Amino acid sequence: MQWGYRFVSGVLFLASVAGMAFALYLEHGQGLNPCPLCVFQRIGLIGLGIISLIALLHNPKSNAMKRGYAFLGSLSILWSVGVAARHVWLQNLPPDQVPSCGPGLDYWLETLPMKSVLQQVLNGSGECAAIDWTFLGQSLPVWSLVFFSILLLISLWQLFRKYQTAPVKRLRDKY
């Protein structure tokens, strides 16, 4: 079975929408406030969703454009994989090594330059090490890492796969 570029772009878009819908359900339906690392994971997922939607709607014919969209989507979701991995690492630190809780993300965004905000968020804080939700014995960042890793693998496959090219009709083939 041949999976078309447009179909895979649609799957990546729908997976991104489903991931964000679940995150918003946990936030608004279950009352789980996202920590700064969770917010940054969402940014990469939203990026993949937007890029995949554009690729789906554009449906590029050239392999270079297909690979360009796949590259951008891969970079975007790679960000989420990296942040989720950091989040899992923080949650597995011994309690005495967990960074202390600091001011919230809103405060950082209002008072610090973006570079400092990125550094503060990626360093993590005590709230990022808290485990508020589990499924089958694993925390939300672990499941997020698994989900993002699957999306990354699909994106990389989309980037490096061999695309079929349409046969070129020659003038002499007509006669």
C-alpha positions in Angstrom: 0.0 0.0 0.0 1.4 3.4 -1.0 0.8 6.2 1.5 0.5 9.5 -0.4 2.2 12.6 0.7 -1.1 14.4 1.2 -2.5 11.5 3.3 0.5 11.5 5.6 0.3 15.3 6.0 -3.3 14.9 6.9 -2.5 12.3 9.5 0.1 14.5 11.0 -2.3 17.4 11.1 -5.1 15.4 12.7 -2.6 13.9 15.3 -1.5 17.4 16.2 -5.1 18.5 16.6 -5.9 15.4 18.7 -2.8 16.0 20.9 -3.7 19.7 21.5 -7.4 18.7 22.1 -6.3 16.3 24.8 -3.9 18.8 26.3 -6.7 21.4 26.5 -9.1 18.8 27.9 -6.6 18.1 30.7 -6.2 21.8 31.3 -9.8 23.0 31.1 -11.7 19.8 31.8 -9.6 18.2 34.5 -8.1 21.4 35.9 -4.4 20.5 35.3 -2.5 23.7 34.8 0.4 23.3 32.4 3.9 24.0 33.7 6.3 26.0 31.5 7.7 22.9 29.9 4.3 21.7 29.0 3.5 25.0 27.3 6.8 24.8 25.3 5.9 21.2 24.2 2.7 22.5 22.9 4.5 25.1 20.7 6.3 22.4 18.7 3.0 20.3 18.4 1.2 23.4 17.1 4.0 24.1 14.7 3.8 20.6 13.3 0.1 20.9 12.9 0.3 24.2 11.1 3.1 23.0 8.7 1.2 19.8 8.1 -2.0 21.7 7.3 -0.2 23.9 4.8 1.4 20.9 3.2 -2.0 19.1 3.0 -3.7 22.1 1.4 -0.8 23.0 -0.9 -0.1 19.4 -2.0 3.2 20.3 -3.6 4.2 18.5 -6.7 8.0 19.0 -6.4 9.9 16.6 -4.2 12.0 19.6 -2.9 8.8 21.3 -1.6 7.6 18.0 -0.1 10.9 17.6 1.7 10.9 21.3 2.7 7.6 20.9 4.5 8.6 17.6 6.0 11.9 19.2 7.3 10.1 22.1 8.9 7.6 19.7 10.5 10.4 17.4 11.7 12.2 20.4 13.3 9.0 21.6 15.0 8.2 18.2 16.6 11.8 17.6 17.4 11.5 20.6 19.7 8.6 19.0 21.5 10.6 15.7 21.8 13.5 17.5 23.3 11.4 19.5 25.8 9.4 16.4 26.8 12.7 14.4 27.3 13.9 17.2 29.5 10.6 17.1 31.4 10.9 13.4 32.0 14.5 13.8 33.1 13.4 16.5 35.7 10.6 14.2 37.0 13.1 11.5 37.6 15.6 13.6 39.6 16.1 12.7 43.2 13.9 15.2 45.3 17.0 17.0 46.6 18.2 17.8 43.1 14.9 19.2 41.8 15.1 22.9 40.9 13.2 25.2 43.2 9.9 26.6 42.1 10.2 30.1 40.6 7.8 32.7 39.3 5.3 31.6 36.6 5.8 31.7 32.8 3.6 34.8 32.6 5.9 36.8 34.9 9.0 35.7 33.0 7.4 36.7 29.6 6.6 40.2 31.0 9.9 40.9 32.7 12.7 39.0 30.9 14.0 39.0 27.4 13.0 35.9 25.3 16.5 34.4 25.5 16.3 34.4 29.3 12.8 33.1 29.3 13.9 30.1 27.2 16.8 29.5 29.5 14.6 29.6 32.6 12.0 27.3 31.1 14.4 24.7 29.9 16.1 24.7 33.3 12.8 23.7 34.6 11.4 24.3 38.1 9.9 22.4 40.9 6.4 22.5 39.4 7.7 20.7 36.3 9.0 17.9 38.5 5.5 17.3 40.0 3.6 14.3 38.7 -0.1 15.3 38.6 -1.4 12.7 36.2 -0.5 9.1 35.3 -1.8 6.5 32.9 -0.6 2.9 33.2 1.9 4.0 35.8 3.6 6.6 33.5 3.4 10.4 33.8 2.0 12.8 31.2 5.5 13.9 30.1 6.4 10.2 29.4 3.3 9.7 27.3 3.9 13.1 25.6 7.5 11.9 24.8 6.1 8.7 23.3 3.5 10.6 21.2 5.9 13.2 20.0 8.5 10.6 19.1 6.0 8.7 17.0 5.1 12.0 15.2 8.8 12.7 14.7 9.4 9.2 13.2 6.5 9.8 10.8 7.8 13.2 9.9 11.3 11.9 9.3 9.9 9.1 7.1 8.0 11.8 5.2 11.3 13.7 4.8 13.5 10.8 3.7 11.0 8.5 1.8 11.3 8.0 -1.9 8.6 9.8 -3.8 7.1 8.4 -7.0 7.5 10.7 -9.9 4.9 11.1 -12.5 5.9 9.5 -15.9 7.1 12.1 -18.4 5.3 11.9 -21.6 7.5 12.5 -24.6 6.3 13.9 -27.9 7.4 10.8 -29.8 5.4 8.6 -27.5 2.2 10.2 -28.8 2.8 9.1 -32.4 
